[in-house]
Amino acid sequence: MTKFTPKNWLQRLFSLSFIFSFTSLLVSCDSGIIPVASNSLNSRYTEEQPTLSGNGRFLAFVSNRNGIHQLLVYDLQQQQFIPTPRLNRADTIAESPSLSYTGRYIAYITSDQGRPVVALYDRATQQSQILTPIYRGWIRNPHLSPDGRYVVFETASRGQWDIEVLDRGPNIELDIPNGATVPAP
């Protein structure tokens, strides 16, 4: 049995206060607040530039998960990520995503030979194509029309920010809901 002395009392008080402080710190840092699983919508990494598909089912955003800058597509209904093969390449950065009505088409900014360009990814064919190979100057903020035919973006080719509308043409497969009618152009 230990004798009660002021020194023993201070040591015990210090030990108890340390235990309570450490326990409080662990409880306040509960990892349950932010899901860390790889299939969760939010993670402990930076996630930004969100955009919703026209039907509200799909969410595209830029993430820095696992230290890799990438554009991700998340199915809000199924609560899982959608595979996008050949969208994210190691040698480029994808930014500013925009989705068509059902999320079939994704317009985004990437780089081609060191300059920004607007690219379009088709989830049905799993292919990307550059839509603005001839534009000079800077390009930013692409947005798709709900049917995926038109892409609008900002360009600084004239020394100021102007708006451009790009028509992908009447022969593309439109992203429209099943059974919807297509108005004449």
Stockholm file with secondary structure:
# STOCKHOLM 1.0

chainA/1-185         MTKFTPKNWLQRLFSLSFIFSFTSLLVSCDSGIIPVASNSLNSRYTEEQPTLSGNGRFLAFVSNRNGIHQLLVYDLQQQQFIPTPRLNRADTIAESPSLSYTGRYIAYITSDQGRPVVALYDRATQQSQILTPIYRGWIRNPHLSPDGRYVVFETASRGQWDIEVLDRGPNIELDIPNGATVPAP
#=GR chainA/1-185 SS CCCCCHHHHHHHHHHHHHHHHHHHHHHHTCTTSSCCSTTSSCCSSCEEEEEECTTSCEEEEEECGGGCCEEEEEETTTTEECCCTTTSCTTCCCEEEEECTTSCEEEEEEEETTEEEEEEEETTTTEEEESCTTCCSCEEEEEECTTSSEEEEEECTTSSCEEEEEECCTTSCCCCCTTCCCCCC
#=GC SS_cons         CCCCCHHHHHHHHHHHHHHHHHHHHHHHTCTTSSCCSTTSSCCSSCEEEEEECTTSCEEEEEECGGGCCEEEEEETTTTEECCCTTTSCTTCCCEEEEECTTSCEEEEEEEETTEEEEEEEETTTTEEEESCTTCCSCEEEEEECTTSSEEEEEECTTSSCEEEEEECCTTSCCCCCTTCCCCCC
//
